[in-house]
Amino acid sequence: MPSSDKKVSMSIVDNREQLPTKKRPAGPDSARGIALVIGALAVSALIMILNETVLSVVLPQLMGDFGVSATTIQWLTTGFMLTMAVVIPTTGFLLQRFTPRTLFTAALLLFIAGTVLATVAPSFAVMLPARVIQACGTAIILPLLMTATLTSVPVAHRGTVMGLNSVVISVAPAVGPTVSGVIADSLGWRWVFGLMLVVAVLALVLGLFCIRTSGETRKAPLDVFSVLLSVIGFGGLVHGLSSISTLLEGDRMPVLTLVAGLAALAVFVVRQTGLQKTGKALLDLRPFGVHNFRVSLVVVFVCMATMLGTVMVLPLYLQNGLGVGVLTTGLLLLPGGLVQGVLSPLFGRVYDAVGPRPLVIPGAFLLAGGQWWLSMLDGDTGLGTVVAMHVVFCIGMAMLMTPLMTLSLSSLPRDLYGHGSAIVNTLQQLAGAAGTAVLIAAMSIGAAAAAGSGAGSAAAQVLGTQDAFVVGGVLGLVAVVCAPFVRRLRTGD
């Protein structure tokens, strides 16, 4: 690609010279054109990622309307993230086979279709497929955004742009509960999806005008067996984790599904290792051979697990433990989300100037400290204290996500950007699903044990919440241990 390096290309460049290619129409190569493309993708991703946690504050209402338990209702979030974890590995194939404009259009149409179905869903059995369809669209947008940034933004400014992307990836889920709380309190939960539908249609129109990127397509191979293995592997892990509380009832199915999931993932890894030698891997695993990528990914996994778990557990604590309303719950979670949104781009600039360690090490302590502080919640905790706990946690998130997202992908060779982006986004969704499942399971087990000892429903909810954040605190300690091992990229990397 002698001259197209100067243009925006969002395709994965793997053994391209060995396979027939088809030139795409030329696209904008100016700074303004690049900004428009990334902006259109970021706006679309913001809407879709916001959708991940938009139901968290209305889960108690949905449990009543649909007649299901907390363990079942959390699949509306867990299923969303699990679908993304399964679909995102296939985007390596999709990015090579189709133009960014085609993928963008397909992603928005899928998301719009799922949103329409969710708006009118009469039962849980309809709502869950609606969330899955939404997730399929979201899974396509994220790799498009990340790969566009990596291939078009100079290394010297990448941290700043990644900081803006971090607002989409990590801040949108944090403010989702606030958005849904305000809408649901005044209009009802169905309007959460109804208003999102309007914005999604506008984003589609915006993107069709802006996204005219260049590059090449090729007839890339798709290993169907690898896709099946990823479905079984990720599905088994998340289903087993989400159902772990049923072990108290003598159900052994969670153990069986966890074992099946681990076995399938082991076969998946072996198969990808063999296929990547011929350039036919569904997900090229060579990025794991890069030190900064490995270490960053572990900490990012902890970040997403604790963040998604927190935005699921806190609303249940506030509403069922303290008796707080839906609107108030959303407003209480807003300061943390706003702080994270403001600080993420600023920390991106700091990263560009000083590298990752001055941010990542204190950020890990703040994230872990925020989780342990949250584990001290009780029935008499003031709402201001709850906000302060959440803000501390969110500051730690901002200090970690922006530098680590930038470092992990920038440390890879250019021909692995696409696969590295797919790996990061896949494990983020798996982490979110696992974190939600584990913290909800810990909360459910703790609440059941407290109720069995004679505690009232509100008191049992509070005690279960404490157990959930103890688990989050333990996860945070993993980030504290790993943070010192990140290294600044050398000049020219």
N, C-alpha and C positions, 0 to 999 in steps of 0.2 A: 504494500500500500504506500508507494512512494510519495504521493502528494495528498492523499486523503487524511494523513495524520493531522493536518491542519484543520480538519472539519470535525464536526461532532459525530462520533460513531458510538453506538450503544450495542454493538454486536460483540459476541465473544470470539476472540481470534485464536482458534485452536486448530493447528494443522490445516489452515485454510488453503494453503497452496496445493494440497493433495486432492482437494475436492472441487468440483465445478462450482463457480460462484456467479451471482447475478448482481450487476451494479444497481444500486438504488439511485433515484434522482438526487441531484446535488441539493444541498441544504444550506442554511445560513452558517457562515464560519466566523462571523463577527462576534465581538463580546456581547453586543446587544442581542444577537440571535441566540447565543448560548444562554444568556440570562433568561430570555423568554421561554426557552425549552425547559430549563431546570425549574423555572418558576411555575410553569403549567403543570409539570409533574409533581412539584412539591405541594401545590394547592390540592391536586387530586388525591395525593397520598395523605395529606392532612385530614381530609374529609373521611377517608377510608379507615385510617388508623384511629381517629376519634371514635369511630364506630365500634372499635374493639371493646371499650369499657363503658359505652354510653348507657348500657342497661344496668350497671352495677347498683345505682341508687334506687332503681325501681324493681329490683329483684324480689323484695318482699311483696310488692303488689302483684307481680307476675306469678309468684308462688300461689297466691290466693286466687287469682283469675284462672290459672291453668290447673290448679289443684295438684301441685307437685312439691317435692321436698327441696331443701337447700342443696343437697347433693345432686339432685337431678337438674335443678334450674341453672347451676353453675356451668352446665354443658353448653348453654347459650354463649358463654364466653370461651370456655375450654374448647368446644367444638369449632368455633371460629378460628382459634389459634392453631388447633391441630390440623385443620384443612389447609391453612397457610403453610404449615411445616411440611405437609405432604406435597403441595403443589409447587412451592418455590424451587425445589431441586430440578423440576422439569423446565424451569425458565432458562437454564443454560441451552437447552435444545430450542426453546421458543425464540430466544434472542438471536440465534443464528438463522433460524428458518424464516422468520417474519420481520417486517420492518417495524421500527418503533411506533410509527403512526398506526399501523394495523393492530399491534398489541395494545396500545393505549385505547383505541376504540373498543376493542373486545373487552378490556378490563372494565371500562366505564359502563358498557352495556350490561355486563354480568352484575356489576354492583347495583345498577339501577333496577334490574329485574328482581334481585334479591330484596332490595329495599321496598319495592312495591308489594311483594309477597309478605314481608314482615309487617307492613302497615295494616294489612287486612287479616293477619293470622288469627284464626279463631281458637287455636289450641297450641300446646307445646309441640305436638307432632307436626304442625305446619311451620311454626316459628323456627325450629331447629334447621330444617332444610333451607329456609330463607337465609339464615345466618351462614350456612355453608356456601350458598351461591354468592353472597356478598364477599366471603373470604376468598373465593376463587379470583374475583376481580382484584382484590387488594394484593394478593400474592404476586400478581403480574406487575403491578405498579411499582412496588418497592425496589426490585432489582433494576428496573428501568431508571429510577431516580439515582440509585447509587452508582450504576455504571456510567451514567451521563456525567456525574460529578467527577469520577475518576479519570475519564477519558478526555474531558474538556477543560478542567480547571487546573492551572499550574500548581505544582507542589507547594510553592511559597504561600499560596492563598487557600489551600485546600482545607486547612483547619477551620478557617472562618466559614467557608461554605458548608462544611460538614456540621459546624455548629448550628447553622440554620436547618440543615437536614435533621439534626438531633431534636429540634423543636417538634418536627413532624413525628419522628419515631418514638421519642420517649415522653415528650410533653403532652402531645395530643391525648394519649390514654389517661394522663393525669387530670386533664381538664374536662374529659368526657363526662365524668359524674356530675360536674357542676352544670354543664350544658343541659344534660338530660334532667337534672333536678329542677332547674328553672322551668323548662318546657313542660315536664310531666306535672308539676304542681299547678300550673295555670291552665293547661290544655289537655292533659292526659298523656299516658305513655305512647299511644299510637302516633301522636303528633311529633314525637322524637324522630320517627322514621319519615313522617310526612314532610317535615321541613328539610330533612337531610336529602330527600328525593329532589327537591327543588334545587338545592345547591349542587347536587351531583350532575343534574342536567346542564346547569350553567358551566360547570367545570368541563364537561364534554365539549360544549361549544367552544370554550376558550382554548382547549387543547387542540381541537381540529384546526384552529387558525394559527396556532403557534408551533406545533410539532411538525417540522418538515426536515428531519435530520437525514444526514447522508450515511453511507457505509455500504456493506455488501451483505447479501443473504447467500446461504448455501444449503444444499440438501443434507442437513445434519442428521445423523442416526439417532434413533430413539430406542433405548433398550427397555422393552416393556417389562421384562422380568425385574429389572432394577426398580421400576416404578412400583410394582407389586410388593417388592421387599420393603421399600420405604413406607408404603401404606401400612403394612403389617407391623413393621418395626416401631414407627412413631405412634401408630394407633394403639398397639399393645402397651407401650410405656405409659402413655397418657391415660388410657382407660384403666390400667392397673392402679396408677397413682390416684386418680379421681375416685376410685371405688374402694380405696384402702380402708376407709372407716367401716365398711361392711365386714371386715375381719372380726370385729367385736361380736357380730351376729353369727359367727361360725362359717361365713362364706369364704371359700378358698379360691374363688375365681380371680380376684385381684393378683394373687401370687402367680397363677397360671398364665394370665395375660402379660404380666411383667416378664416372666421367663420367655414366653413366645416372642415378645417384642425385642428383648435383648438378643435372642438367637437370630431373629430376622435381620437386625441391624448388624450383627457380626458377619453374616453372609453378605449383606449389602456392602460392607466395607471391603471384604475380600474381593467381591466382584468388581467394584469400582477400581480397586488397585490394579486388577488385571486389565480392565478395559481402557484405563487411562494411558496405557502404553501404546495403544493404537488410536488414541484420540476419540474413542467412542463411549467414554464414561458418561453416565447421566450426571454425575457430580464428581469432578476431578478433586481428589483429596490431597494433592501436592501442597496446597497452602498450609496444611498442618505441619509440614516440615520446616516452616519459618517460625523462629522463636517468638518474635513479637506478636505474630498472628495467634499462636497457641495461647500465650499468656493473656493477651487482650480478650480472647474469646471466652476464657474461663470467667473473667471478671464481668464481662458483658452479660454472660449467662446468669450470674448472680444478680446483676442489676435488674434484668427483665423479670426474673423469677420473683424477687422481693417487691418490685414495683407493682406488677399485675396482681400479686397476692394481696398487697396492701390495699389497693383500690377496690378489691372485692370484700375484704374483711372489715375495713373501717366503716363502710356504710351499714353493714349488718350490726356492728357494735353500736353505732350511733342511734340507729332506728330501733333495734330490738333490745339493746342494753340500756340506753339512756332515754328512749322514747322521743327522739328528735324527729322532726318531720322531714319529708323528702327535699323540700326546697332548702331548708337549713343545712341538711347534710351536704347538698351540692355546694352551697356557699362556703361551708367549713373546709372543703377540699380545694377551693379555688386559690387561696394564697400560695399553697405549695406549688400548684401547677404554674401560676404566674411567675413565681420566683425562678422556677426551673426554666421557663420560657425566656425570661430576660437574661439569665446568666449563661445559658448554653452558647449563644453566639459570642459573648464576651470571653468565655473560657476557650472558645475556638481561637480567638486572636491571641490569647495568652499562650496557647499551645504552639501556635506558629512562631512565637517569640522565644519561648524557653523550653519547649519539649514537654513530654508527658509526665515525668515523675513529680515535679512540684505541684501538679494538680491531682494526679491519681492517688498518691499515698495519703494525703489528708482527706481526699474524697472518700476513700475506702473506710477510713475511721468514722467519718460523718454518717455514711450509709449504715454501717454496722451499729454505731451509737444510736442512730435514730430508731432502728428496729428494737434494740434492747430497751430504749426509753419507752417505746410504744408497748412493750410487754408489761409495763407497770400501770397500764390503764386499769381503772376500777370503776365502781358504780358512782363514785363521788368526784371523778376527774372533771375539772372545769373545761368548758369548750375552748377557752383560750389556750389552755395547756395542750389540748388535742391538736389545735392548729400549729402550735410551736413544735410539737413532736414531728408532725408531718412536714413542716418547712425544713427542719434540720435534715430529715431524710432526703428531701427533694434537692437540697443544695449538694449533698453528697452525690446524688444521681447526676446532676449537671456537671460536676467536676470529673466524673468518671466517663459518662457516655460519649461526650464530644471528643476528648483526646483519644479514647480507645477505639472508637469507630474509625477515626482518621488514621491512627497508627496501624491498626490491624490490616487495613486494606492498602495503605500506602507502602507498607513493607513488602508487598508482593510484586513480582515481575508483572509487566503490563499484560502479558498473555494469560495471566491467571486472575485478572481483575473480576471478570464475570463470574467465574466459579467461586472466588473468594467472597464476592457479594452474595451469591446464592447460599453459601455455607453460613455466613453471618446472619442473614435474614431467616434462614431455616431454623438455626439454633436459637435465635431470639424468640421465635414463635413457640418452639418446643419449651424454652425456658419459661415463657409466660404461662403456657398451659400447665407445665409441671408445677410452677410456683403457685398458681391459682389452686390447682388440685391439692397440693400438699398442705398449704395454709388453711384451705377450707376443711380438709380432712382433719387437721389438728384441732381446728376450732370445733368441728362437729363432735369429735371424740371427747375433747375436754368438756364441752357443754353437756354431753350425754352422761359423762361420769359425775359431773356436778349435780345434774338433775336427779341421778340415781341416789345421791347422798342427801337429797331433800331440799336442794336449792330451788328457788323460784325460777321462772323462765328467764327473767331479766338478769338475775344474778348468774344463772348458768351461762347465758350468752357472754357476760363479762369474763367469766373464768375461762371459757373456751377461747375468747379473743386473746387473753394473756398467753395461752399455750401456743396459739398461732404465731404470735410475734416472737416467742422464744425460738421457734423454728426459723423464723426470718432472721433473728439475731445470729444464730449458728451459721446460716448461709452467708451472712455479712462477714463473719470471721474468715471465711474462705477468701473473700476479696482482700481483706487486710493482709493475709499471708502472701497472696500472689502479687499485689500491687508493686512492691519494691523490685520485682524482677523485670519490669518493662524497661526497654532501652530506647534512647533517643535515636532517630534515624540519622545516619551519617550523611554529610553533604553529598548530593548526587544520587542518593538512593531513590 
